[in-house]
């Protein structure tokens, strides 16, 4: 009977570029930058990698449809290389494929890499007409991404009776906290702190989302090399092992967008993916057992409802947790410890691995003390969400030390 991948895979090394407007670097340059850090961290030679998975989303304005760019750019030794894509969960899909390859016993050492070069497209946001399918989603709902996600706020307010003024206060706190964390991170795209008052006074994009409540898009790359715990221990006998505890993915069935049972105030996919991941990881009470998180804050309201969809805040209780500092860097379950999508940046095909990189660095205590999570740092959770509120994919990954 299938029993998942808990503790069957260890992360041998990780790497991540600085995210931002990387005009000076091509997608290939970014791949090399992330890979060099990852390979050095893994402490192996390139010839020991037996397979690789490349994640990239906007194929027509990026590196192309196939997987050969990864193989030729890194000069991989004639190994199998596969391109994967799944909206904003693309990098997590690459990571999942690499982990499953190792857990299945097919390969010993596998590379997962995500990359996206968005700033050169000429668009301020995501490129239109890139063949991703999101254009059809937006056309069907006659809206933009900020417009669709902003509706979560009004739906949540109606369902739980939380006044919009309180929701605006909460998302301002979320945005200011992400900016504070990002300001301390040398690899983050946006590195300037803003106050909650500035967030609330910013130009309105789609009510109640202001300018500082929306993440931008970036150029960047991130990668991981995974192996078995036994091999990792033999290569790094004096280092704590960071093991993969679970990966849960859920994709919309069509019920949210086709029927009238969805309340518009939550993500069914996130709830299901989180429940599957907790079961696989053996986590009974995520509110007490999850140590820290990186979640998909494409908009601050998305993070707000995700706190409940991850079964950490009680339903209707996210406001109290957010405003109490529960998710702040010095709180019980710190969230967006590296600045999140909001400030670290969002190169679509790299974001999932960037989140894992943040958790990995925290677990191994490789960040300065002012950025280090002060709890037990046992489990790190990442969450991706791709698509629209009514049609999406959610991915929840959990990694941790023994």
N, C-alpha and C positions, 0 to 999 in steps of 0.2 A: 504494500500500500504506500502511496506517495506520502512523504513526510517533510517535504520542503528542503530548504538549503541551509537551515540554521547550523552555524558553526562548521559548515563543510568548505567554506571559502574564506581566505584571509586576504586583506589588502597588503600587497608587498611594497607598493610605492604609489605616490600621487604627485601630480604637478598641475599648476594653473597659471595662466598668464595674468598680467594686469589687464583688466577690462576697461574699455573706454573707446574714444574716437581714435583708433589706431591707424591713422592715415598712412603712417610710414611702413606699415606691415601688411603683407598679403595674408590670405588665409593659410597658405603654406608656411609662412614665417611664424604665424601663431601656433600652428601644429608643432613645429620644431621647438619653439620656446617652451610649450607645456611638456612635450615629450622629454626634452633634455632634463628638466627638473625631476620628472617622474622616474626616468631611468636611473639617474643618480641616487634618488631616494631608494629605489628598489635594490640597488647594489648589484645589478646583473649586467650582462652584456646583451646587446640587441639580438644576437643570434639565438639566445635562449627563449625568445618569445615564439610561441608555436601557432598563434592565431590572433586575429585582431578584428575589432568591430569599430566602424566609423559612424558617428552620428552627425548629420547635417540636415537642416530643415528646408531652407529656401534654396532648392537645388538650382533653379534657373538663374539666380543672381549670386550664386556662391561658387562652389567648387565642382558642380556637375552631378550627374545622376548616379554614377558608379562609385566603387570603393577604391579604384586605382589611385586617386590622389593621395590617400593615406599611405599606400604601399610605395609609391614612387617618391613622395616627399621625404619619408623617413628611411627610404632604401631598405625596406623590410626584406628578409631573406626568402622570397618566393613562398610565403606562407599564405594560408587562406585568409582573405580580408573581405568583410561583408559590410555593406552600408545599411543602416537602419534609420527609421524616421517615425516619429509619433507625436507631432505637434511639439509642445513645450516639454514633453516627457522624453524627447529624443535621446538625450545623453543618458538618462536613466535606462532606456531600452538598450543602449549599447553596453552599459554596465551590467544589466540583467543577463544579456546574452553571454557576456564574458564569464559571469559567475556561473551560469548554468552549464557552460562548456566545461568548466573546471569541476563543478559538483558532479557532473555526469561521468567524469573520469576520461573524457575524450582528450583533453589537453592538460598539461601541468601548469603552464604559465601563459596568460592571455592578456592582451591589451584592449582597453576600451578608451576611445577618444571622441570628444565632441568639439565641434568648431562652428563658428558662424561669423561672417563678415557682412555686417548690415549697414555700416555708415557710408560705404561707397556707392550705395544704390541710388542716392539722391532723394530718398524719402526721409521725412522727419520721424515717422513711426515705422510700422512694418510695411514692407513693399506690397503693393497691390498687384493682382494678376500673376502671382508667382506660382500658381498651380498647386497651392497648398490645401485648398478646400475651405479655408477660413473665409474666403471672399463669398462663397455660396452661403455659408452660415450667416454672415453679416447681412447679405442681401435678403435672405429669407426673413430676418427679423427687422429689416430696414433700420439698421443701426450701426454705430461704430463700436469698437471695443470698450472705450470709456463709457459710452452710453448704455451698453448692455450690462456691464458690471455694476454701474451706478445703481441700477434697478434692484440689486441685492439689498441696498440700504432701505429703500422704501418698503420692500416686501418684508424685510426683517422687522422693521418698525411696526408694521401692521400685525404681523404674526405674534410678536412677543410684547407688544405694547410699550416698547422703548421709544421715547420721543426722539425725533430727528436731531434735536439739539444735542442730546446725549451721544447719539451715534457720531455726530460731527466732532464732538469732544474726543471720543475714543479713537477715531481714525486720525485725528490730529496728533494724539499721543503716540499712536503707532508710527506715523510718518516721522515725527521728531526723534523718536527713539532709534529708528533705522538710520537716520542721518547722523545721529550721535555716534552710533557704532561704526558707520561707514567712514566717518571723519578720522577714526583711529586706524583705518586699514589702508596700508600703502598700495594695495592692488585694486582698491575700489574705484569705480568710475566717478562717483560724486563724493567729494570729501570735504563738504562744508556743512557744519551743524546749522540747524534752523530751529526756531522755537515753535511751540504749539500755536502761539499767537500768529506767527508768520504763516504757518500752514493754513490756519483758518481765514487769514486775510488774503491769501493768494488768489490769483485769477481763477474763476470757476471754469472747469473743463466740461463736466457733466454732473449736475447736482446729485449728491453733495460733494463730489470729488473735485478738489482744487488741484492746482498745478503740482503741489508737493505730495499729493496722494496718488500719483500715477508714476509708474516706473518708465524709464526710457528704454531705448534699445542700444546695444553696444556691440563692439567687436571683441572676440575673445575665444580662448580654447582651454579645455581642461581634460585631464586624462587620469587613468588608473591602470595599474598592473596588478592582476589578481592571481592567486595560486592556492594550493592546499595549505592548511595550517601546518602540516608536517614539513613541507618544503620551506615555508616561511620561517618556521622555528629553526630549521637547520641553517638557513642563510642569515638569520638575525637572532642568534641565541640570547643576546642581552637586551633585546627590545620587546616591549609589550606587543602582543599580537592584537591587531584590530580585525575582528571577524565580522562577516556579514551575517546578521541575525535574521533578516527577512526582507523580501521585496514583494509588495502587493500592488497589482495594477487592476484598475476597473475602467471600463469604457461604457459610455451611455448606451442604453438599449433603444432609445427613442421615446421612452415614456415621458421624459421631462418636456420635450418639445412637441409631442403629438397629443398628449392627453392632459386633462385638467386636474390631475391629482398632485402635481408638483406645486409647492407653495412659493417657489421663486426665491426662497430665503436660505437655501442650503445647497450643497453639492452632494448628490446621492453617491456619486462615484468615489468621492473622498471618504465618505463614511464606510463604504464597503471595502475599499482598498486598505484603509486603516485597520478595520476589524480583522481582515485577513493577515495583515502584517503582524499585529499584536499576537494573534493566535500562533503564528509561525515562530515568533520570537519568544514566546512564553511569557509575555507581559500581561498581567492580570488587571493592573490598575495604572493606566498610562499617566494619569495626573500625578501619581507618586513615583512612578518608575522611569518615565522618560526624563532624561537629564537636560536636554537642550534640543533646539529645532532650527531648521531652515525651511520655511514654507514658501509657497508660491504667491508672493505679494505683488502680482502684476498691478494691482490696485490695493490700497490699504483696506478697503472694505472686504476684499477677498480674504486677506489675512484675518480680519475680524471674524467672519463667519467660519473660517477654517478652524479656528480654535475650538469651536463646538463640533465641527465635523470630524475632527481628530479625536473626539471623545475625551478631551482634556478639560475644557470648560463645560459646565452643565448647559443644557439647552436653555437659551434665553439668559445665560449668565455671563456671556463674554464681556459685557460692558464692565461689570464689577471687577473681573480679573484684570482686564486691560488697564483700567484706571488705578487699580491698587498696586501696579508694578509687578504683578505676577510673572509677566513675560519680559520684563526689563533685564538688562545684563546682570544685575545683582538680584534678580527675582528667583522664584522657585524653579521655573522652567524657562530659561532665557530663549528668546526667539530672534532670529536675524542677527546672530552674533557677529557676522562679518559685514552687515549692512543690507543684506537681502537683495532681491532683484531691484528694489527701490534705489539702492545706492551702490551696491557692488556692480550692478548692471545685468542686462538680459540678452546675451547672444543666444538665440533660441536653442541651437543645437548643442550648446555647452553648459547650460544652466544646471542641469541635474547633477553633473559631475562636479561643478563648482560648489554646489551645496554639500556634496559628500566630502569634498576637499576641506571645507570649513569644519565639518564635524571631525574628520580625521586629524586635522591639525590641533583641534581642541583636546581630543582624546589622548594624543601624544604630548600635550603641553608644549606645543611649538609656537605659541603666540605670546607676546609680551604680557606681563602680569595684569596690566590695566584692561586687557581684552579677554583674559582667561576667565572662563566660567568657574565659579567658586564652589559648586556643589560636587557630588561624587564623580561626575562626568563618566557615568557607566554606559548609558545608551544615548546615541545621537540619532535623531530622526530627520529625514528630508521628505519634502512633499512637492510634487510637480502637478500642475494643472494646465492642460492644453485645450484650446477650443473656446467655446462660449459657455456661459452659465447653464444653458439649456442643452448643450451637446458637447461633451468633453471627454477627455481621458485624464484620470488621476493616477499618480504613482506615489507610493509611500515606501521608503527604504529605511531600514534600521541597521546601524552598525554599532559595535561596542567592543569593549575589552573584556577579557575573561574576569 
